[in-house]
Amino acid sequence: MESFMCPHPFVTGEVRTMDVIQEILSQYGVESVEEWEINAPHEVEVEACDPLTIEKIASDRVSVGHYFTQNGDLMSDPEMVFKVEDGEWTPVSFTSHPHPPRHEHDESGLGMSSFLETWEKNIRNMGYLKAAGHPETNSGNTGSTEA
């Protein structure tokens, strides 16, 4: 399956990084990263877009990404891992497979504020927050702890 991301309109203006992700998590009853179980992902689907998956992957790490399958391999477009401490979300890892593949990692934080501001607004403008508020179309917890 080819990736089919919604168009990315250019957006400008101030936004607090990843507020929309915290708002989506709130729609599923997750009020803080600390209270959220590890490996209990929330997936939000919007028509004609790759699903948005948000998952706590370690006690202080949250992965946010759009994923698709290509030739049997799971691809990210993109995936960002955040270190979350005292309510601050610091991007520490970035992976994007298409055009060309790219991976960056820095535990002290990646300087990607411009990208994050645009991605935050695009997530909101593409309707993921609105879709998260409709449990009949988005289960919220699509992950399984069973093997």
JOHU-V871709 format. One record per backbone hydrogen bond with DSSP energy under -0.5 kcal/mol. NH is the residue of the N-H (numbers start at 1). CO is the residue of the C=O. Records with the same first field share a line. If there is no record, write none. Layout:
BEGIN
NH=CO / CO
END
This chain:
BEGIN
9=7
17=15
19=16
22=18
23=19
24=20
25=21
26=22
27=23
28=24 / 25
29=26
30=25
31=29
36=32 / 33
39=56
40=37
42=54
44=52
49=46
52=44
53=51 / 65
54=42
55=63
57=55 / 61
58=61
61=58
62=82
63=55
64=80
65=53
66=78
67=51
68=75
70=73
73=70
75=68
77=66 / 78
78=95
79=95
80=64
81=93
82=62
83=90
84=60 / 82
85=83 / 88
88=85
90=83 / 88
91=89
92=81
93=81
94=104
95=79
96=102
97=76
98=76
102=96
104=94
106=92
109=106
110=91
112=110
116=112
117=113
118=114
119=115
120=116
121=117
122=118
123=119
124=120
125=121
126=122
127=124
128=123
131=127
132=128
133=129 / 130
134=131
135=133
137=134
138=134
140=43
141=139
142=41 / 140
143=41
END
